[in-house]
Amino acid sequence: MSRTFRLFVTLGPGDVVSARRRAAAGEAVNSTSIAYSEQLVAYCKERNFPTLAISANPRSDVLVDGVLTLENRPKPLRESAGVAFHVSQLLYAVYLCWRAVRFRADVAVIDSGTTHYFCLWLFRLFGIQVVPNLHNTLWPRGYRPTGTASRLLLGLDALFFAYGASAAIGVSPECERQVATQARGRIPFFQYRCQFRDNGFTHAQPYRGGPFRLCFVGRAERNKGLLDLVTIGGSLTRQSPVPVTIEVCGDGPSLNEFNKLVSEQGLASSIRVHGRLNRTELLSVYAQSHAMVVPTRSDFCEGVPAVCAEAMMARLPAVASDATNSLDVIGPASLQVPTNDVGAFVEAILRLINSPETHDALQAACAGAADQFIDRSFSMPAAIDRALNALTGQSTLASYSTLFHERQAARP
């Protein structure tokens, strides 16, 4: 008799152990989306696959939950730069490979950002098939790296995708296109979307004149376009026929600099900084807004922002840069803006304010765009299931709704 199939997974930097303990205890989840780690737990239990899942969270911890073992295992030389950063990536790949070999894994699903992709050749040396999981693109859309070191790393990664990877999964069509380019079409790719539950979302109201409210949600970082909001806010204050407020929700390393700029330019009344909000507070901001602004810049490898999905769930049209890669995913419900073009963002927002029919048309398209984020056949477990079917011939689940404790069958 053949032995039981065994799966090895990496899950990014989140504290997956604490999250699982809270979920098992029935605690309320402070998140609008359904955590990928919880989706994985449900999938592995349903399939009865012995699974070892490791995150790079700096707080070391272990939790055994049935067939699945969750661990937080921090990277060596954390927050290093230069040569030390690449050494850290290699050392972590060696450690993960050692753990996968000891676990006797058949397939390893490795999150983007875990290590350099070419380091995953180590897994292949021990007969473990590798499936990269792209939450981010390989390069910012439209801005393929030109520096010598970046081009070298991209070339090494391309060799792995073409001759080392067995399949890949990811969050957007742009992820698939880039992998197809790097792998020269040699491996299958399976897309998925972040997943939500309907409960809690109050649909935003149509815009009928008066003050216009925008929201920005996410990490407070330069490459997320945070600082561009100061210029956008100032321009709208001068050009808009109605008052415009930008609600900024989230924290991060650039928040202090942002607050200083807002104060210096006298925009405190039109740019409101909330910091990180709990789920109820964030949903309240969505319900009172008229549009989402997502100004991701050209130095961030965005897969597709989860906030674009949240905007659809809340029926908020999105004004997003090309670098978000959201056009392929929520295009009919969004205005796409050239990356780094702050003036174009101002023009797009003024268009929503001055043309209620444009706002109405985009808002009407939100419901259709939201379907993919509550369709469990588009979930990460579904993508993993299809990848394993392609690699091992194991049958796929008939429905993925049961993984989310839902009775109805997933949409075709």
N, C-alpha and C positions, 0 to 999 in steps of 0.2 A: 504494500500500500504506500502511495506517495505521501510525503509529509505535508503538514498544513502550510499554506501560503503565509509568508511573513512580510510585513510592510514596515519600512523605516521612513519617517517624515521629519522635516524641519519646519518650524512655525514662526520664524521671525523673532523679534525681540520682546514680545509681550510676556507678561507673567501668566502663562497658561495654567500653571498649577493652582495658583490662588483663584483664578477665574473658574476653574473646574470645581474647586471646593465650594465656592459661593453658589455655583449653579446646582451642585448636588444638594446643598442645604436649602435650596428653594429661595435664595435671596433675590431681591429685585435687581435686574441688570441695568446698569447706568450706561446704556448704549442704544442708539436707534436701530442698529443693524444686528444680525445674528452672528455671533463670533465664529470665525472660521474654525477655531479649536473645538467649539461645541459641535459644529457640523461634522468634523472629523470623528469626534467621539461617537456620535450617533451612527455614522457610517460604519466604522470598524466593529462596533457592537452588532450592528445588523448583519454584517458579512461574517462575523466571528473570525476576523483576521487578527492574530497576534500582532500588535503594533507598538513600536517604540517611537514616540514623538518628542522632539527636543526643541526648546526655544533657547535663544541667546540671552535671555533676561539675566541681569547681573545678580539677582537673588537666587542662589542655588537652592533647589528643592526637588522633591520627587513625590509622585502620587501614582499608585497603582489602582486602576479602575477597570476591573474585569480583564478583558483581553488586552487592554491598552495601558501602557505605561507612559506618563507624562513627566518630563523633566525640564527644569531650568538649568542650563549649563552655559555660563558666560564665556565670551570669547577671551582669549589671552590678549594682553596689550590693548585693552579697550580704549577707545578714543585716541588711538595713535594716529600719526600722519606720516606721509612720506614712505620711506622704505619700511618702517616699522608697521605701517598699515598693511602692506602686502605680505609681510612676514606673518602678521596676525591672521590674515585670510588663509594662508597656507597651513599654519599650525592648526587652525580650527577645522579645516578640511581633513587633515590627518586624524584629528581626534574623532570627528564624526564618522569617518570611514572605519576606524578601529571599533567604534561602538556598533556600527551597522554589521561589521563582520562577526563580532562576538554575538550579536543578536541573531545571526544567520538570516539576514534579510534577503529577500528575493528581488525586491524593487525598492528604490529610494526616491521619494518625492521631495525635492529640495527647493525651498523658497528662494526667490530672487533676493539678493543682498546677504545671503548666508555666507557665501564665499565667492571667489572668482569661479566662473563656470568651468574654466579649463582645469581647475584643481579637482573637479569631480571625476577626472580620468582615474583617480585612485580607486573609486568604487568599481569601475569596470575591470580593473586589474584583478579584483576578487570575484568577478562574475556577477556583480550586482547591477541590474539594469537601472538607469537613472532617468527620471522624469523631472526636468526643471519646471517650477511653478512660478510664472511671471506675474507678480503684482505690479511690477514696473516694467517699462520698456528697456531695451538695451541701450538706447540713446534717446535724447529728447527729439521728438518728431520734428523733422526739418533741420535738425542741427547735429548731424553726424560728426563725431569728434575729428578734429584735424591735428591735434598735438601728437607728437611721436609716441609718447608713452601710452596715451589713450588708444591710439590706432594699433599699437602692438598688442595691448590687452584684448582689444576687440577682435583682432586677427586670431589670437590664441583661442578665444572663446568660440570663434566661428568654426575652428577645426573640431572643437568638442561637439558643437551642435551638429556638424555634418557627419562625424564619424564615431562619436562617443555616446551622445544622448540616444535614448530609445524612442522617446516621444516627448511632448511638452504640453503644458496646459497654461492658460493665462486669462486675464480679465478683459481683453479688448481685441478688436480686429487689428489694431496697430501692433500689439504684441505678436499676433500671429504673423503679420506681414514681415516684421523684422526677423523673427525666427526662421521663416521660410527663406528669407534672403541669406541669413547666416548658414543655415543648414542645407541650402541649395535644394530645398524641397524634399529632402531625404527622409524626414520624420513626420508622423502625424501630429496635428495640433488640435486641442480641444478647448474651446472657450467656455467661460462661466462668468457669472455676475455675482456681486455681493447680494445678500438676501435679507429681506425685511419681513416683519409681520405688519399687517394693516393697522392693528390697534394702536391708538395713541396719536396718529396723524390727523390733524384737522386741516382740511383743504383750505388753502388761501383763497381769499375773495377776489373777484375780478377788479381790475383797477378802473375807477370811475372818476378820476380827477382828485385834486387835493394833494396833500403831502405824499411823497413816494418813498417807500422804504425798501432798501436793499439789505441783504445779509451776506456776510463773508464768514465762513465756518471752516476751521482747520488749524493746522499748526501755524503758529505765528513766526514765519520764517521769510527771509528775503525771496528765496526761490519759489515760494508759494504766491508771490506778488503782493505780500502784505504792505510793503512800503509804497507800492504804486497806488494804494488806496488813498493816500494823502493827496497826491496829485489829482486823482479822479474826483475825490470829494471837493477839493478846491475848485476845480473846473466846473463841476455841477452846481456849486454854490453861485458861481457867476453866470452860468448859461441857462440853467433850468428855469422854466416859467413857474415852477412850484418848488416848495422846500423839499430837499432830498436828505434822508438820513441813512447812514450806513451803520448797520449793527455788526460789530466785530466780535465773533465768538471763538475762543480758543486761546491757548497759551503757547509759549515757545521762546526761543532765544532772542528774537527780534522785537519782542513786545515792548520792552523799555524804550528802545530807540523809536519805535512807532509812536508811543505815547508822547515822547518828547517832541517829535515832529508835529503831531496833532496840536499840541499846546502852543508851539512856536508860531504856527500858521493860523491860530485862532479858530480851529475847526471843532472844538470840543462840543459845540452844540449840534453839529451835524454828523460827527463820527463818534459813536458810542461804543466804548470798549467794555465788554462784559467778562472777558477772560473765559476760562473753561466753565461750561454750564452742565448741570445734570440733565438727564433725558427730558424730564418734564419742562424745565426751563427752556431748553433748546427747541422743543416742539412748539412752545408758546411763541418764540421768536419767529419760527417758520410761519405759523398761522397768521401773524400780523404783518408779514412782509409781502412784497409784490414781485420780487425777483431775487435770484441768487447771482452773485458775482464771483467768478473763479478765474483770477488773473495769473495762473501758473506761468512762470517764466521759462526761458530757453535753457536754463542750467539745471532743470529737474526732470528726471526720467519718469514722468507720470504714466501709469498704466491707464487708468481712468479714475478720477476722484470719486470716492464714495459719496461726497457731498452732492455730486450731480445726480446720483440715484436718490438721495434724500430729497433733493429739490423736486424730483418727479413725484415722489410719494406725497409731498406736501402741495403738489400742483403749483410749483413756482417755476416760471420760465428761467432758464439759466443763460447768463452772459459769460461765455467761457473762451479762453484762448485756445488756439489750435494745439498748443502743447498739452492740453488736457486729454486729447484723443477722444473727446466725448461726441464729436460730430457723428461718428459711425454708430454710436450707442443711443444717444438721445437727440439726434439732429433736428427733427421736426419741432422739438420743444425748446430749442435753444438758438441764440444768436452767437455765431462763431466769430471770433476776433483774431486778427493776426497777432502772433506771439510778440510780447514786449511792446506792443503799440498802445500806449496809454490813451492817446487821443482817440483811437478807434473804439476803445471801451466807453469813453464819454459819449461818442456819437451813437453807439448802440443803445446805451441807457436812455439817452434823450429820445431816441426813436420809440422806445417803449412808453415813455411819458407822453410824447406828443401824438402817438398813434394808438389809441385804445384798441382799434381793430387788430393791430399787430400783436399787442399783449394778449388779446382774447384768443387769437389763432394759436399762439404758442402755448397758452395755458390749456386750451382744448386738447392739444397734442400730448400733454403731460400724462394723461391717464393711460394712453396706449404705450407710451415709453416706460411707464412704471410697471407694466405687466411682467417684464423679464426679471424684475427684482422680487417678485413674489411667485415666480414660476420655478418650482424646485427642480425641474429638468434642466434648468440653467444654473444650478448650484455647483459649488466646488466638489462635493461628493459625486455628483453626476459626471463631472469632467474626469475625476480620478477613476471612477468606475469604467468609463469608456476607454480611458487610456489602458487600464489593466486588461480589459477585454481585447484590445488591439495587440497587447504584448504577450498575454498568457492564454488567451482564448476562454478565460473564465466568463461565464454569462453575466450580463448586467442585470441590475434590479429592474423589476417591472414598473415600479413607481418610486419616487424619491420623497413623496409627501409624508410618508410614515416616519421618515427621519426627523421631520419637523413637528411630529405629533399632530398631524393633520389627517383627516379622513378622506378628503377628496383626492382624486387622482390628479397627478401633475398635468398641466396643459400640454397638448402635443406640440 
